[in-house]
């Protein structure tokens, strides 16, 4: 009976040690999971921020492109007016020369 009680006590100690080790391992795994979740959340936030910055940069690029097109349009319209003014000046000069030939 004493021998049986000793074996039971040894079994109880081993079982308690296994439980303590399992509890420690569970705590360690829980800590790792929390850390991985925090890292995952941080990565998601960084990705969202990066996507937002990329969208803003693209919008700014589109605005710059539109501004450049408007500026080019204004320049071409000004050049067309200048060419039209030159054409009118040439026509006037031609009339003056024609009047000198045929009064």
C-alpha positions as CSV (number, residue, x, y, z in Angstrom):
1,X,0.0,0.0,0.0
2,X,2.9,2.4,0.8
3,X,4.5,1.5,-2.5
4,X,1.2,2.1,-4.3
5,X,0.8,5.5,-2.5
6,X,4.4,6.4,-3.5
7,X,3.7,5.6,-7.2
8,X,0.5,7.6,-7.1
9,X,2.4,10.5,-5.6
10,X,5.2,10.3,-8.2
11,X,2.5,10.1,-10.9
12,X,0.8,13.2,-9.4
13,X,4.1,15.1,-9.4
14,X,4.9,14.1,-13.0
15,X,1.4,15.1,-14.0
16,X,1.7,18.4,-12.3
17,X,5.1,19.0,-14.0
18,X,3.6,18.2,-17.4
19,X,0.6,20.5,-16.7
20,X,3.0,23.3,-15.6
21,X,5.1,22.8,-18.8
22,X,1.9,22.8,-20.9
23,X,0.7,25.9,-19.2
24,X,4.0,27.7,-19.8
25,X,4.0,26.6,-23.5
26,X,0.4,27.8,-23.9
27,X,1.4,31.2,-22.4
28,X,4.4,31.4,-24.7
29,X,2.3,30.6,-27.8
30,X,-0.4,33.1,-26.7
31,X,2.3,35.8,-26.4
32,X,3.7,34.9,-29.9
33,X,0.2,35.0,-31.4
34,X,-0.5,38.4,-29.9
35,X,2.8,39.7,-31.2
36,X,2.1,38.3,-34.7
37,X,-1.4,39.8,-34.7
38,X,0.1,43.2,-33.7
39,X,2.7,42.9,-36.5
40,X,0.0,42.0,-39.0
41,X,-2.1,44.9,-38.0
42,X,0.9,47.3,-38.3
43,X,1.6,45.9,-41.8
44,X,-2.0,46.4,-42.8
45,X,-1.9,50.0,-41.6
46,X,1.3,50.6,-43.4
47,X,-0.1,49.1,-46.6
48,X,-3.2,51.3,-46.3
49,X,-1.1,54.4,-45.8
50,X,1.1,53.4,-48.7
51,X,-1.9,52.9,-51.0
52,X,-3.4,56.2,-49.9
53,X,-0.1,58.0,-50.6
54,X,0.1,56.3,-54.0
55,X,-3.5,57.4,-54.8
56,X,-2.7,61.0,-53.7
57,X,0.5,61.0,-55.8
58,X,-1.4,59.7,-58.8
59,X,-4.1,62.3,-58.4
60,X,-1.5,65.0,-58.2
61,X,0.2,63.7,-61.3
62,X,-3.1,63.7,-63.2
63,X,-3.7,67.3,-62.0
64,X,-0.2,68.3,-63.2
65,X,-0.8,66.6,-66.5
66,X,-4.1,68.5,-66.9
67,X,-2.4,71.8,-66.0
68,X,0.4,71.1,-68.6
69,X,-2.3,70.4,-71.3
70,X,-4.1,73.7,-70.4
71,X,-0.8,75.6,-70.6
72,X,0.0,74.0,-74.0
73,X,-3.4,74.9,-75.3
74,X,-3.0,78.5,-74.2
75,X,0.4,78.6,-75.9
76,X,-0.9,77.1,-79.2
77,X,-3.8,79.5,-79.2
78,X,-1.4,82.4,-78.7
79,X,0.8,81.2,-81.5
80,X,-2.2,80.8,-83.8
81,X,-3.2,84.4,-83.0
82,X,0.3,85.5,-83.7
83,X,0.4,83.7,-87.0
84,X,-3.0,85.2,-87.9
85,X,-1.7,88.6,-87.1
86,X,1.4,88.0,-89.3
87,X,-0.9,86.8,-92.1
88,X,-2.9,90.0,-91.8
89,X,0.3,92.0,-91.8
90,X,1.5,90.2,-95.0
91,X,-1.9,90.8,-96.6
92,X,-1.7,94.5,-95.7
93,X,1.8,94.7,-97.1
94,X,0.7,93.0,-100.3
95,X,-2.2,95.5,-100.7
96,X,0.3,98.4,-100.2
97,X,2.6,96.9,-102.8
98,X,-0.4,96.3,-105.2
99,X,-1.5,99.9,-104.8
100,X,2.0,101.1,-105.7
101,X,1.9,99.0,-108.9
102,X,-1.7,99.7,-109.8
103,X,-2.7,103.0,-108.4
